[in-house]
Amino acid sequence: MAVIVITSKLRIQKFKPLYLDNLHYVLDLWFEKVVKPCCEGEAYLCRYADDFVAAFSLQRDAERFYEALVKRLNKFGLEVAEDKTKIIRFTRFRKEEGVSAPTGSIF
């Protein structure tokens, strides 16, 4: 089983502590209550401050989440740091598929 991972860093300009407190509502609860029930495969979210990783078992779930994420964050005056956001296919069979491993730090 391959896992599609979205790594992201949010771009927060003003009142960072206030936005970090509200991310529980903006991202965490939304992911659990709205995103996961709509996914056809498994979905997980791990967040630390303004960084997060969302993992999906299906590529189409990851792509749909990314599109919805941008709209969701814009509602609250937040945006995804495009230069630090990636969709990565992660599997233990990477070498067999001929895909090179990512280099450098994700965050």
N, C-alpha and C positions, 0 to 999 in steps of 0.2 A: 504494500500500500504506500503510495506517495503522499506526502503532505505538502500542501501549498502554504507558504508562510508569508505573511505581509509584515514587514518590519517598518516601523514608522516612528517619527519624532514629530510632535506637534509644535507648531510655531505660535508661541504665545508672546505678544508684545507688551501688553499692559496688565497690571494687577495679577501677576503670575500666581501668588498664593491663593487668591480668590478663585481663579480658574482651575487650579489643581484640586481644590476642594470640590468644585462642581463637576469635575470629570467623572466622578462616581455616577452622577446622573446622566451626563452627556454621553459617556462611552460605556461604562461598565454595565449599568442597568439596561440600557438600550440594547447592548449586545446579548444579554441573557434573555430579555423579554421579547425582543423583536427579531433580532438577527438569527439566533439559534433555532427558533421554531420554523423559520423560513428555509433553513438549509436542508438540502437533501442528504448530505453526509454529515460527518462529525465536525464540530467547530469549537475552538478554544480561544480564550483571550487571556493574556498575561500582561499586566501593566505595572510599571514602576515610574512614579512621578509623571512626566509627560512623554515617556517612551512606552511603546507597547509592541507586542507581537501577537498577531492573530493567526491561528493555524486552522487549515481546512483540509479535509480529505479529498475534496473535489475542486478542480480548477474553476468551474463555473460559479461555485459558491464564493470563492475568493474574489473573483472579478466583480460579482454582484455586490459583495460587501464593500469593496473599494469604491465603487461608484456611489453607493449609499453613504459611505463614510464622509466623503467630501461634502455632500449636501447636508448631512447631519451637523458637521462641524461648522459649516458656514452659517447655519441658523443661530449659533451661539458666538459668532464673531471669531471663530478659530479656524485655522487652516493647517493642512498637512505640509510639512517641509518636503517638497518634491524631491530635492536633492538627497534626502536621507530616507526616502520611502521606496521600498522595493518589494516586488513579488518574486519569491524564490521557490523553486521546486526542490523539496528536501526529501531524500529517500536514502535508505541504506544501500541501494543498488546503483548509486550515482556512477561508479566506474564502469559498470556493465552497460549503462545507457550512453556512455561516451560524453557525459556532461562534466565539465570541470567544476571543482569546488570554488565557492566564492573566496576571494582573498581580501584581507584587511578587516577592519572593524566595521560592524554593521551600524553601530551608533556613533 
